[in-house]
Amino acid sequence: MVRPQNLRSDLRLHRLDEFELLQLLQLHLKLVLLLALCLELFLLDLQDLLLLKELLGFSF
């Protein structure tokens, strides 16, 4: 059985310092920006397809 005291000391070992937290935040922000860029590119492609459909007179 795990003693509470050992559990507390284990939790202290897993705490992140400020630098690690900032690195995680920076990584998270980069991923969010990458997702936003992918979404923007997808929407631009969709807009181009709709324009092409309109120009060529396709109905689908």
C-alpha positions in Angstrom: 0.0 0.0 0.0 1.2 3.5 -0.8 1.7 5.8 2.1 0.4 9.4 1.8 3.9 10.8 2.6 5.5 8.9 -0.3 2.7 9.9 -2.6 3.2 13.6 -1.7 7.0 13.4 -2.3 6.3 11.6 -5.7 3.9 14.4 -6.7 6.6 17.0 -5.8 9.0 15.3 -8.2 6.5 15.6 -11.1 5.8 19.3 -10.6 6.8 21.4 -13.6 9.0 24.5 -13.1 8.2 27.8 -14.7 10.4 27.2 -17.7 8.8 23.9 -18.5 5.3 25.4 -18.2 6.3 28.2 -20.6 7.6 25.6 -23.0 4.4 23.7 -22.8 2.4 26.9 -23.3 4.5 27.8 -26.3 4.0 24.4 -27.9 0.3 24.6 -27.3 0.1 28.0 -28.9 2.1 26.8 -31.9 -0.3 23.8 -32.3 -3.3 26.2 -32.1 -1.8 28.4 -34.8 -1.1 25.5 -37.0 -4.6 24.2 -36.7 -5.9 27.7 -37.5 -3.7 27.9 -40.6 -4.9 24.5 -41.8 -8.5 25.5 -41.3 -7.9 28.7 -43.2 -6.3 26.9 -46.1 -9.2 24.4 -46.1 -11.7 27.2 -46.2 -9.8 29.0 -49.0 -9.8 25.7 -51.0 -13.5 25.3 -50.4 -14.1 28.9 -51.5 -12.1 28.3 -54.7 -14.0 25.2 -55.5 -17.3 27.0 -55.1 -16.1 29.8 -57.4 -14.9 27.3 -60.0 -18.2 25.5 -59.8 -20.0 28.8 -60.4 -17.7 29.8 -63.3 -18.0 26.5 -65.1 -21.8 26.1 -64.4 -21.5 22.8 -62.6 -24.3 21.7 -60.4 -23.3 19.1 -57.8 
